[in-house]
Amino acid sequence: MKMRRLAAGLAAAALGATVVATAASPALADEPRPAIADGPSLDPDFGGGHTSLQFDANPEPAWRGRPITLEGKLSVQCDEDYISGFVSVHHADYCKDTERWHRLGWKRIVILFQPDGSGKWEYVDTIRTSRKGYFHTKVPARTSGTWRAVFEGAKWLAPSEGTDWVKVIGHRR
């Protein structure tokens, strides 16, 4: 295990990253890590950070053909050890001592739409959070329905999502 940590640190250093090797607890070193072949595990025993995605679609109601603004923020709960493992890269996401939730930058958010009366979600766009964890995009209002923003999770981060229903008013052309 020590050789793997040393190899990871040397590889990162060769790429120009500054690394710090930390051993949080000798007991943690032998714990199995969750499988992440297809993203984070949805297992209730998942050891990653708990995320929160706050999402809003506005205006409500929206006029047909006018833009709807989809915006929100993605955060991780600070009392969770969401950067697990033994190698931590400086300037990576970390919680300050005074934070309860830390906003996550540069994470991918998938935007979906489900028109009223339909049982299917339609893909709309994939966007990234800003450096400070906020995201926004504008889409034209077509019909009433539910907008959904999904963070699919990442290594050591649990998935989360938010929804908002918007009524669209105005004449169909």
ZAPALUM-338479 format. One record per residue: x, y, z of N, C-alpha, C, CB in turn; residue in one letter. Coordinates in steps of 0.2 Angstrom, whole numbers, padded with zeros to 4 digits, always signed. Atoms other than C-alpha are relative to their C-alpha. Glycine has a CB too. Example, Ala and Ser with C-alpha at 12.3 -4.5 7.8 and 13.67 -1.06 7.14 Angstrom:
# residues 2
+0004-0006+0000+0062-0022+0039+0004+0006+0000-0005+0000+0006A -0004-0006-0001+0068-0005+0036-0004+0005+0003+0002+0002-0007S 
//
This chain:
# residues 173
+0004-0006+0000+0000+0000+0000+0004+0006+0000-0005+0000+0006M -0004-0006+0000+0014+0012+0004+0003+0001-0007+0006-0001+0005K -0003-0001+0007+0022+0009-0013-0005+0003-0005+0003-0007-0003M +0005-0003+0005+0006+0013-0022-0001+0008+0002-0007-0003+0001R +0000-0007-0002+0005+0030-0012+0006+0003-0003-0001+0000+0008R -0006-0003+0002+0023+0034-0016+0000+0000-0008+0006-0004+0002L +0000-0001+0007+0020+0030-0034-0005+0005-0003-0002-0007-0003A +0005-0005+0002+0004+0041-0035+0003+0007+0001-0006-0001+0004A -0003-0006-0002+0014+0055-0027+0005+0002-0005+0003+0000+0007G -0006-0001+0005+0029+0053-0039-0003+0002-0007+0004-0006+0000L +0003-0001+0006+0017+0052-0054-0003+0007+0000-0005-0005-0001A +0003-0007+0000+0008+0068-0049+0005+0005+0000-0004+0001+0006A -0005-0005+0000+0024+0077-0045+0004+0001-0007+0006-0002+0005A -0003+0000+0007+0031+0072-0063-0004+0004-0004+0001-0007-0002A +0005-0004+0004+0015+0081-0070+0000+0007+0002-0007-0003+0000L +0000-0007-0002+0019+0097-0061-0004+0001+0006-0001+0004-0006G +0005-0001-0005+0006+0095-0047+0004+0000+0007-0006-0005+0000A -0003+0001-0007+0011+0098-0029-0005-0004+0004+0000+0007+0003T +0004+0005-0004+0005+0084-0018+0002+0000+0007+0001-0007-0003V -0001+0001-0007+0004+0080+0000-0003-0007+0002-0003+0006+0005V +0003+0007-0002+0003+0062+0006-0002+0001+0008+0006-0005+0000A +0003+0000-0007-0008+0061+0022-0002-0007+0001-0006+0005+0000T +0002+0006-0002-0012+0046+0032-0005+0002+0006+0005-0005+0003A +0006-0002-0005-0029+0050+0041+0000-0005+0006-0006+0000-0004A +0000+0005-0006-0029+0034+0051+0002-0007-0003-0007-0001+0002S -0003+0007+0003-0020+0017+0049-0006-0004-0001+0005-0003+0005P +0006+0004+0001-0037+0009+0051-0003+0001-0007-0005+0001+0006A +0003-0002+0007-0043+0018+0035+0004-0003-0006-0001+0007-0001L -0004+0002+0005-0029+0012+0025-0002-0007-0003+0008+0000+0002A +0002+0007+0002-0035-0006+0025-0008-0001-0002+0001-0005+0005D +0007+0001+0001-0054-0002+0022+0000+0000-0008-0003+0006+0002E +0001+0000+0007-0060-0007+0005-0003+0006-0003-0004-0006-0002P +0003-0006+0003-0065+0007-0007-0006-0002-0004+0005+0004-0004R +0006+0002+0004-0082+0008-0016+0002-0001-0007-0005+0005+0001P -0002+0001+0008-0082+0002-0034-0003+0006-0003-0004-0006-0002A +0002-0006+0004-0083+0017-0046+0000-0001-0007+0004+0006+0003I -0001+0002+0008-0083+0008-0063-0005+0005-0004-0001-0007-0001A +0005-0004+0003-0099+0017-0068-0002+0007+0004-0006-0004-0002D +0002-0005-0004-0098+0032-0057+0000-0002+0008-0006+0004-0002G +0001+0001-0007-0101+0033-0038-0005-0005+0001-0001+0006+0004P +0005+0006-0002-0110+0018-0030-0006+0004+0003+0003-0005+0005S +0006-0002-0004-0128+0021-0025-0002-0004+0006-0006+0000-0005L +0000+0004-0006-0125+0009-0011-0001+0005+0006+0006-0004+0001D +0001-0004-0006-0131+0017+0006+0006+0001+0004-0006-0002+0004P -0006+0000-0004-0114+0013+0013+0006+0004-0004+0003-0007+0002D -0004-0004+0004-0106+0024+0000+0004+0005+0004-0003+0004-0006F -0004-0004-0004-0091+0033+0008+0002+0007-0003+0006-0004+0001G -0002-0007+0003-0091+0049-0003-0004+0005+0004-0002+0000-0007G +0003-0006-0003-0096+0066+0002-0008+0001-0003+0004+0007-0002G +0007-0002+0001-0115+0071+0003+0000+0006-0004-0004-0001+0006H +0000-0006+0004-0119+0083-0011-0007+0003+0001+0002-0001-0007T +0007-0004+0000-0134+0096-0012+0000+0004-0006-0001+0004+0006S +0001-0004+0006-0140+0103-0028-0006+0004+0000+0000-0004-0007L +0006-0004-0001-0151+0118-0026-0001+0003-0008+0002+0006+0004Q +0002-0001+0007-0160+0122-0043-0007+0004+0000-0001-0006-0003F +0006-0004+0001-0173+0135-0049+0000+0002-0007+0001+0007+0004D +0001-0002+0006-0181+0138-0065-0005+0006+0000-0004-0006-0004A +0004-0006+0000-0188+0156-0068+0000+0004-0006+0002+0004+0006N +0006-0002-0004-0199+0166-0072-0005-0005+0001-0003+0006-0003P +0006+0004-0001-0214+0157-0066-0006+0004+0001+0001-0005+0006E +0000+0004+0007-0225+0157-0076+0004+0004-0005-0008+0000-0002P -0005-0002+0006-0215+0159-0092-0005+0001-0006+0005-0005-0001A +0004-0001+0006-0222+0166-0108+0004-0004-0006+0001+0008-0002W -0002+0005+0005-0221+0154-0123+0005+0004-0005-0006-0003-0004R -0005-0003+0005-0205+0158-0134+0005+0004+0004-0004+0004-0005G -0005-0004-0004-0197+0169-0120+0005-0005+0003-0004+0004+0005R -0005+0004-0004-0181+0163-0111-0002-0002+0007+0007+0003+0000P +0000+0002-0007-0182+0153-0095+0007-0001+0002-0004-0007+0001I -0006+0001-0003-0167+0154-0084+0000-0005+0005+0002+0007+0004T -0001+0006-0004-0161+0138-0076+0007+0001+0004+0000-0007-0004L -0006-0001-0003-0149+0141-0062+0000-0003+0007+0000+0008+0002E +0000+0003-0007-0143+0134-0045+0008+0000+0002-0002-0007-0001G -0006+0001-0003-0128+0129-0035+0001-0007+0002+0002+0005+0005K -0002+0007-0002-0119+0112-0031+0005+0001+0006+0003-0004-0006L -0004-0001-0006-0112+0110-0013+0001-0007+0002-0003+0004+0005S -0001+0006-0003-0104+0096-0003+0000+0001+0007+0007-0003-0002V +0000-0001-0007-0106+0094+0016+0007-0001+0003-0005-0006+0003Q -0007+0000-0003-0090+0098+0025+0001-0005+0005+0001+0007+0002C -0002+0005-0005-0091+0086+0039+0001-0007-0002-0006+0000+0006D -0002+0006+0003-0089+0072+0027+0007+0000-0003-0006-0002-0005E -0007+0000+0003-0072+0067+0021-0001-0002-0007+0004-0006+0004D +0001+0001+0007-0076+0069+0003+0006+0000-0005-0005+0006-0003Y -0006+0002+0004-0058+0069-0003+0003-0005+0004+0004+0007-0001I -0003+0006-0004-0054+0052+0003+0006-0002-0004-0006-0006+0000S -0006+0003+0003-0038+0043+0000+0006+0003+0003+0000+0001-0008G -0006-0002-0003-0020+0047+0003+0003+0006-0003+0004-0006+0001F -0004-0006+0004-0015+0060-0010-0005+0005-0001+0003-0003-0007V +0004-0006+0001-0022+0077-0010+0004+0005-0003-0003+0003+0007S -0003-0005+0004-0018+0090-0023-0001+0007+0003-0002+0000-0007V +0001-0007-0003-0015+0108-0016-0005+0004-0005+0006+0004+0001H +0005-0004+0004-0029+0120-0022-0005-0004-0003+0004+0004-0006H +0006+0004+0002-0041+0106-0024-0006+0003+0004+0001-0008+0000A +0006-0002-0004-0059+0108-0017+0002-0003+0008-0006-0004-0002D +0000+0002-0007-0058+0108+0002-0004+0005+0004+0008+0001+0003Y +0004-0004-0004-0068+0115+0016+0004+0004+0005-0005-0005+0004C -0003-0005-0005-0063+0130+0027-0003-0002+0006-0001+0007-0002K +0002+0002-0006-0065+0128+0045-0007+0003+0002+0005+0003+0005D +0006-0003-0002-0080+0140+0046-0006-0003-0005+0001+0007-0001T +0005+0002+0005-0089+0131+0031-0004-0006+0003+0003-0001-0006E +0003+0006-0001-0103+0119+0034-0002-0004-0007-0007+0001+0003R +0001+0002+0007-0106+0117+0015+0005+0003-0004-0007+0001-0003W -0005-0003+0004-0093+0120+0002-0002-0001-0007+0007-0004+0001H +0003+0000+0007-0098+0124-0016+0005-0003-0005-0002+0007-0003R -0005+0004+0005-0090+0113-0030+0000+0003-0007-0003-0007+0000L -0002-0003+0007-0082+0121-0045+0001-0005-0005+0005+0005+0001G -0002+0003+0006-0080+0114-0062-0003-0007-0001+0007-0001-0001W +0004+0007+0000-0093+0099-0060-0005+0001-0006-0003-0002+0007K +0005+0001+0005-0104+0093-0074-0007-0001+0002+0002-0006-0005R +0007+0000-0001-0123+0096-0073-0004-0001-0006-0002+0007+0004I +0004+0002+0006-0135+0088-0085-0007+0003+0001-0001-0008-0001V +0006-0003+0000-0151+0098-0089-0005-0005-0004+0000+0007-0002I +0005+0004+0003-0167+0088-0093-0007+0003+0001-0001-0008+0003L +0006-0003+0000-0185+0092-0097-0005-0005-0001-0001+0006-0005F +0005+0005+0001-0201+0082-0095-0007+0004-0001-0001-0005+0006Q +0006-0004+0001-0217+0090-0103-0006-0003+0004-0002+0000-0007P +0006+0002-0004-0233+0089-0093-0004-0006-0005-0005+0005+0001D +0003+0006+0004-0242+0072-0098+0005-0005-0003-0005+0003-0005G -0005+0005+0003-0226+0064-0104+0003-0004+0006+0005+0004-0004S -0004+0004-0005-0217+0050-0094+0007+0000-0002-0003-0007+0000G -0007+0001+0002-0201+0053-0103+0004+0007+0001+0001-0002-0007K -0005-0006+0000-0186+0065-0099+0003+0001-0006+0005-0001+0006W -0003-0002+0007-0179+0074-0114+0007+0004+0003-0004+0005-0004E -0007-0003-0002-0160+0079-0113+0000+0007-0003+0006-0004-0003Y +0000-0007+0002-0158+0098-0115+0007+0002-0001-0004+0004+0005V -0006-0003+0000-0140+0102-0111+0005-0003+0005+0000+0008+0000D -0005+0002-0005-0124+0098-0101+0004+0006+0001+0004-0006-0002T -0004-0006-0002-0116+0113-0092+0005-0002+0006-0005+0006+0002I -0005+0001-0006-0102+0115-0079-0002+0006+0005+0007+0000-0002R +0001-0005-0006-0103+0124-0062+0006+0005-0001+0000-0003+0007T -0006-0005+0000-0092+0140-0061+0005-0002+0005-0003+0007+0001S -0005+0001-0005-0077+0141-0050-0003+0000+0007+0006+0005-0001R +0003-0001-0006-0088+0145-0036-0006-0005+0001-0002+0007+0002K +0005+0005+0000-0100+0131-0039-0007+0002-0002-0001-0002+0008G +0006-0003+0003-0114+0141-0047-0001-0002-0008-0001+0007+0001Y +0001+0002+0007-0122+0136-0064-0006+0004-0002-0001-0008-0001F +0006-0003+0003-0135+0144-0076+0001-0001-0007+0000+0008+0002H +0001+0000+0007-0141+0143-0093-0007+0003-0002+0001-0007-0003T +0007-0003+0002-0156+0150-0103-0002-0005-0006+0000+0007-0003K +0003+0004+0005-0168+0140-0114-0007+0003-0002-0001-0008+0003V +0007-0003+0001-0184+0145-0123-0006-0004+0003-0001+0000-0008P +0006+0003-0003-0201+0141-0115-0004-0003-0006-0004+0005+0004A +0004+0004+0005-0210+0128-0126-0007-0002+0003+0004-0006-0002R +0006+0003-0003-0223+0120-0115+0001-0001+0008-0002-0007-0003T +0000+0001-0008-0227+0118-0096+0003-0007+0001-0007+0000+0003S -0003+0007-0001-0217+0104-0088+0005+0001+0006+0003-0003-0006G -0004+0001-0006-0204+0099-0075+0008+0001-0003-0001-0006+0004T -0008-0001+0002-0185+0105-0077+0003-0004+0005+0002+0007-0001W -0004+0004-0005-0172+0094-0069+0007+0001-0001-0002-0008-0001R -0007-0001+0000-0154+0097-0065+0003-0006+0004+0003+0007+0003A -0003+0006-0003-0143+0082-0061+0007+0000+0000-0002-0007-0004V -0007+0001-0001-0126+0080-0054+0001-0008+0001+0003+0004+0006F -0001+0007+0000-0121+0062-0058+0005-0003+0005+0001-0002-0007E -0005+0002-0005-0108+0061-0045+0007+0000-0003-0002-0007+0003G -0007+0000+0002-0089+0060-0046+0003-0004+0005+0003+0007-0001A -0004+0004-0004-0075+0051-0038-0001+0003+0007+0007-0001-0002K +0001-0002-0007-0079+0052-0019-0006+0005+0001+0006+0002+0003W +0006-0005-0001-0095+0063-0022-0006-0004-0002+0001+0006-0004L +0006+0003+0001-0112+0056-0021-0004+0004-0005-0005-0001+0006A +0004-0004+0005-0125+0061-0035-0005+0004+0004-0003-0005-0005P +0006-0003-0003-0139+0073-0032-0003+0004-0006+0002+0006+0005S +0003-0003+0006-0152+0082-0042-0006+0005+0003-0004-0005-0004E +0006-0005-0002-0166+0096-0041-0004+0001-0006+0003+0007+0002G +0005-0001+0005-0182+0099-0050-0004+0006+0001-0005-0006-0001T +0005-0006-0001-0194+0114-0053-0005-0001-0006+0005+0006+0000D +0005+0000+0005-0210+0114-0062-0002+0007-0002-0007-0003+0003W +0001-0007+0003-0214+0129-0074-0006+0000-0004+0006+0003-0004V +0006-0001+0004-0231+0134-0081+0002+0005-0006-0006+0002+0004K -0002-0004+0006-0229+0141-0099-0007+0003-0002+0003-0004-0006V +0006-0003+0002-0243+0153-0104+0001+0004-0007-0002+0006+0005I +0000-0003+0007-0247+0161-0121-0002-0004-0005+0008+0002-0002G +0003+0003+0006-0254+0156-0138+0005-0005-0003-0003+0004-0005H -0004+0004+0004-0247+0141-0147+0000+0003-0007-0002-0007+0000R +0000-0002+0007-0242+0146-0165+0000-0005-0005+0006+0005-0001R 
//
